[in-house]
Amino acid sequence: MIGNLDHTTLQQLWWLITSVVGSLFLFLTFVQGGQTLIFTTATTEEEKSLIINTMGRKWELTFTTLVLFGGALFAAFPLFYATSFGGAYWVWMLILFTFILQAVSYEYRKKPDNFLGARTYEIFMFINGSVGILLIGAAVGTFFTGSRFSLDMFNSVKWGTSYHGLEAAFNLFNLSFGLFLVFLARTLGAMYIVNHVDHDALVLRARKATWINLVLALPFLLVILISLATMDGFAVDSVTGNIFMEKGKYLHNLLGMPAVLIMLLGGLVSVIYGVLATGFLGKNYGIWFGGLGTVLVGLAIFFLAGYNNTAFYPSVTDLQSSLTIYNASSSKYTLTVMSYVALAVPFVLGYIAYVWKLMDAKKLTLAELTSEDANEMY
């Protein structure tokens, strides 16, 4: 069946697959968000350890999903990978560096003879959860605002600034996107603490943190939504493949793809309900509504950027260098082979869900942290 799909369908299918992986990553940034709460929600060293160990049980999933997202983009859309990572390398190197800091921090924070001290590694975790997520959001924002690059006839990239991607953080839309993701991650992190930690005082403050961080996220969300409804977009001529500017392109995409509009609105409503259930109704399951909502919003964003004849990685320097899911993709043969491999993904996700359930079967307590057999604590 897969072998009978034409190249265009395969290109659209793989944009869907990469969008799903990217959206799952956005949900899993509750780990990064939780890391930033150790200085605002925890009041004692024991509470810090509770938060860090709660997030430490999931940090590898976030990192692995990010790597999987990058790998999927590399395999399915190699020209995007080469253009972005080859031109905007400073922003990607800085993002990668913050995740290296995270990995090192979980490994060495509580090691004997730690000469840097636990607080240094806690600051590293905060950097990963704030600077790292902000830069990821700014990079995704360039899917709509464009980047300063051009490609020659051999597809060699020439970047238009010496900042090589860092300039994205100085654009209002991109910065708003990044800050929205930071506060969304903090909201999700607080909801996960409520769901997974057995400590009344900490859980009470985490409930409060959910709605505080949602309120902090709302101004940046408004900037994003208003901008998407009013900004010009990078459209693709379906016949010639030429790129041109279209007034209200992303609003047209929302109206032309009602399912995407429903995803966006439904996702936002789901996140808000998760916060209300956690922060005001005393429920512990808000993280699942927040997570589902985050995935739906992420899918809507990726679909707006790539579908409906839209350039998902536009160039403001040379419009015709802009990348679409059609001119940036792998060959039909490569996408076909990858599609067969992707049939195993549901089984992998099922295994992850099973392991997750086992890990979260019992809430984390202070007694568990201080037990004699707590050899794997962070």
C-alpha positions in Angstrom: 0.0 0.0 0.0 2.8 2.5 0.9 4.6 1.6 -2.2 1.7 2.8 -4.3 1.7 6.3 -2.8 2.9 9.1 -5.1 5.8 11.4 -4.1 3.5 14.3 -3.2 1.5 12.2 -0.8 4.6 10.8 0.8 6.0 14.4 1.3 2.7 15.4 3.0 2.8 12.2 5.1 6.3 12.9 6.3 5.5 16.4 7.2 2.6 14.9 9.3 5.0 12.5 11.0 7.6 15.1 11.8 4.9 17.4 13.1 3.6 14.7 15.4 7.1 14.1 16.8 7.7 17.8 17.2 4.4 18.3 19.0 5.2 15.4 21.4 8.5 17.1 22.1 6.6 20.3 23.0 4.5 18.3 25.5 7.6 16.7 27.0 9.1 20.1 27.7 7.2 19.9 31.0 10.6 18.5 32.2 12.3 21.7 31.2 9.5 23.8 32.7 9.7 21.8 36.0 13.4 22.5 36.2 12.8 26.2 36.2 10.4 25.9 39.1 13.1 24.7 41.6 13.9 28.3 42.5 10.3 29.6 42.7 8.1 26.7 43.8 10.5 24.8 46.1 11.3 26.4 49.5 13.6 23.7 50.9 16.4 21.5 49.7 14.2 18.5 50.1 11.5 20.1 47.9 14.1 20.9 45.3 15.2 17.3 45.3 11.6 16.2 44.9 11.2 18.3 41.8 14.5 17.4 40.2 14.0 13.7 40.8 10.4 13.9 39.5 11.7 15.5 36.3 14.7 13.3 36.2 12.6 10.3 35.6 11.5 11.7 32.2 14.4 14.0 31.0 15.8 11.3 28.7 12.5 11.1 26.9 12.5 14.8 26.1 16.1 14.7 24.8 15.5 11.5 22.8 12.3 13.0 21.2 14.3 16.1 20.3 17.0 14.0 18.6 14.2 11.9 16.9 12.6 15.1 15.6 16.0 16.3 14.2 16.6 12.9 12.7 13.2 12.8 11.0 13.8 16.2 9.5 17.2 15.2 8.3 15.9 12.0 6.6 12.7 13.4 5.2 13.7 17.0 4.4 17.4 17.0 4.1 17.6 20.4 2.3 15.9 22.0 5.3 18.4 20.3 7.7 21.3 21.4 5.6 20.1 25.0 5.2 19.1 25.5 8.8 21.8 23.7 10.6 24.4 24.8 8.0 23.4 28.5 8.2 21.7 29.1 11.5 24.3 27.0 13.4 24.9 29.3 16.3 21.3 29.1 17.5 21.2 25.3 17.1 24.6 24.9 18.8 23.4 27.0 21.8 20.2 24.9 22.0 22.3 21.7 22.0 24.7 23.1 24.6 21.8 23.8 27.0 20.7 20.2 26.6 24.2 19.0 27.3 24.2 21.1 30.5 20.9 19.3 31.4 22.4 15.8 30.9 25.5 16.7 32.8 23.5 18.2 35.7 21.3 15.1 36.2 24.4 12.9 36.1 26.7 14.9 38.5 24.4 17.0 40.8 24.6 14.6 43.7 27.8 12.8 42.9 30.4 12.6 45.8 33.1 15.2 45.7 31.1 17.4 43.4 33.4 20.4 43.4 31.0 22.7 41.5 28.3 22.2 44.1 24.7 21.2 43.6 23.5 24.7 43.0 25.7 25.1 39.9 24.0 22.2 38.3 20.6 23.5 39.4 21.4 26.8 37.5 22.4 24.7 34.5 18.9 23.0 34.6 17.3 26.4 34.8 19.3 27.6 31.8 18.1 24.5 29.8 14.5 25.1 30.8 14.5 28.8 30.0 17.2 29.8 27.4 17.0 26.5 25.6 13.2 26.5 25.3 13.1 30.2 24.4 15.6 29.6 21.5 13.6 26.6 20.3 10.5 28.7 20.2 12.3 31.5 18.3 13.6 29.0 15.8 10.1 27.6 15.2 8.9 31.2 14.8 11.1 31.7 11.8 8.8 29.2 10.0 6.5 32.2 9.8 8.8 35.3 9.8 11.5 33.9 7.6 15.3 33.8 7.8 18.1 35.7 6.0 19.5 33.0 3.7 19.9 32.2 0.1 20.8 29.1 -1.8 22.9 28.9 -5.0 22.4 26.4 -7.8 24.3 23.7 -5.8 22.0 24.4 -2.8 24.9 25.8 -0.8 23.6 28.1 1.9 24.7 31.7 2.4 23.5 33.3 5.6 22.7 37.0 5.6 23.9 37.9 9.1 26.9 37.2 11.3 24.6 36.0 14.1 23.8 32.8 12.2 20.3 32.2 13.6 20.6 34.1 16.9 19.0 37.1 15.2 15.7 35.2 15.4 15.4 36.0 19.1 15.3 39.8 18.3 12.1 39.5 16.3 8.9 40.3 18.3 6.9 37.4 16.9 9.8 34.9 17.4 10.6 36.2 20.9 6.9 36.0 21.8 6.8 32.4 20.5 9.8 31.5 22.6 8.5 33.1 25.8 5.1 31.5 25.3 6.7 28.1 25.1 8.8 28.9 28.3 5.7 29.7 30.4 3.7 26.9 28.8 6.5 24.4 29.8 6.4 25.9 33.3 2.7 25.4 33.4 3.0 21.8 32.3 5.8 21.2 34.7 3.7 22.4 37.6 0.8 20.2 36.6 3.2 17.2 36.4 4.4 17.9 39.9 0.8 17.9 41.2 0.2 14.6 39.4 3.4 12.8 40.5 4.6 14.2 43.9 3.2 13.2 47.3 4.1 16.4 49.3 1.2 18.5 50.4 3.0 21.9 50.7 4.9 21.5 47.4 1.8 20.4 45.6 -0.2 23.3 46.9 2.4 25.8 45.6 2.6 23.9 42.3 -1.2 24.2 41.9 -0.8 28.0 42.2 2.1 28.0 39.8 0.0 26.4 37.1 -2.4 29.4 36.7 0.3 32.0 37.4 2.4 30.8 34.5 -0.6 30.5 32.3 -1.5 34.1 33.0 2.2 35.1 32.2 1.9 33.1 28.9 -1.3 34.8 27.7 0.2 38.2 26.5 2.7 36.3 24.3 -0.1 34.0 23.1 -2.1 37.0 22.0 0.9 38.4 20.1 1.2 35.1 18.3 -2.5 34.8 17.4 -2.9 38.4 16.3 0.2 38.2 14.2 -0.9 34.9 12.5 -4.2 36.5 11.7 -2.8 39.7 10.2 0.7 39.0 8.9 1.7 38.4 5.3 2.8 34.9 4.5 5.0 33.0 2.1 2.8 31.3 -0.4 3.7 28.7 -3.1 2.3 28.8 -6.6 0.9 25.3 -7.0 1.7 25.2 -10.7 5.1 26.8 -11.0 6.4 26.3 -7.5 7.4 30.0 -7.3 7.2 31.7 -3.9 5.3 34.9 -3.4 4.0 37.0 -0.5 0.3 36.7 0.2 -1.7 39.0 2.5 -3.3 37.2 5.4 -1.7 33.9 4.3 -1.9 32.2 7.6 -5.4 33.3 8.3 -6.3 31.9 4.9 -4.6 28.7 5.9 -6.8 28.5 9.1 -10.0 29.2 7.2 -9.0 26.9 4.3 -8.1 24.0 6.7 -11.0 24.0 9.3 -9.5 20.9 11.0 -6.4 22.9 11.8 -8.5 25.7 13.3 -10.4 23.2 15.4 -7.0 21.7 16.6 -5.7 25.1 17.5 -8.8 26.2 19.4 -9.5 22.8 20.9 -5.8 22.6 22.1 -6.0 25.9 23.8 -9.2 25.0 25.5 -7.7 21.7 26.7 -4.7 23.5 28.2 -6.9 26.0 29.9 -9.1 23.3 31.3 -6.0 21.4 32.6 -5.0 24.5 34.5 -8.5 25.1 35.9 -8.7 21.5 37.0 -5.3 21.6 38.6 -5.2 25.1 40.0 -8.8 25.6 41.2 -10.7 22.3 41.2 -8.1 20.3 43.2 -7.7 17.6 40.5 -4.5 15.8 39.7 -5.1 14.8 36.1 -4.7 18.3 34.6 -1.3 17.4 33.0 -3.1 15.0 30.6 -5.4 17.8 29.3 -2.5 20.2 29.2 -0.4 17.6 27.4 -3.1 16.8 24.8 -3.8 20.5 24.3 -0.1 21.2 23.8 0.2 18.4 21.1 -2.9 19.8 19.3 -1.6 23.3 19.3 1.8 22.1 18.1 0.2 20.2 15.2 -1.8 23.2 14.2 1.3 25.4 14.2 3.3 22.9 12.0 0.4 22.4 9.7 -0.1 26.1 9.2 3.6 26.4 8.3 3.8 23.5 5.9 0.5 22.7 4.3 -1.9 24.5 1.9 0.9 25.6 -0.5 3.0 27.4 2.1 6.8 27.7 2.4 7.7 26.2 5.8 11.2 27.7 5.9 11.0 31.0 4.1 13.8 33.3 3.1 13.4 37.0 3.4 16.6 37.5 1.4 15.7 35.5 -1.7 12.1 34.4 -1.9 12.8 31.7 -4.4 15.3 30.1 -1.9 12.4 29.4 0.5 11.9 25.8 1.3 8.6 23.9 1.0 7.8 20.3 1.9 8.1 19.6 -1.9 11.4 21.1 -2.8 13.2 20.2 0.4 12.2 16.5 0.7 14.0 13.3 0.0 13.4 11.2 -3.0 10.3 9.0 -3.4 12.4 5.9 -2.9 13.8 7.2 0.4 10.5 8.4 1.7 8.9 5.0 0.8 11.5 3.0 2.7 11.2 5.3 5.7 7.5 4.9 5.6 7.8 1.1 6.0 10.2 1.7 9.0 7.7 4.2 10.5 5.2 1.4 10.8 7.1 0.3 13.9 6.5 3.7 15.6 3.2 2.8 17.2 4.8 -0.2 18.9 7.6 2.1 20.2 5.1 4.6 21.5 3.2 1.7 23.2 6.4 0.6 24.9 7.1 4.2 26.1 3.5 4.4 27.4 3.9 1.1 29.3 7.2 2.2 30.9 5.8 5.6 31.7 2.9 3.9 33.5 5.2 1.7 35.5 7.4 4.7 36.5 4.4 6.7 37.6 2.5 3.9 39.3 3.6 5.4 42.7 4.0 9.0 43.6 7.4 10.3 44.6 7.8 11.0 48.4 10.5 12.4 50.6 10.8 8.9 52.2 11.8 7.4 48.9 14.5 10.0 48.4 16.0 9.4 51.8 15.7 5.6 51.8 18.9 3.6 52.0 18.3 2.0 48.6 17.8 5.3 46.8 20.9 4.9 44.7 19.5 6.3 41.5 18.3 9.6 42.9 19.5 12.8 41.1 
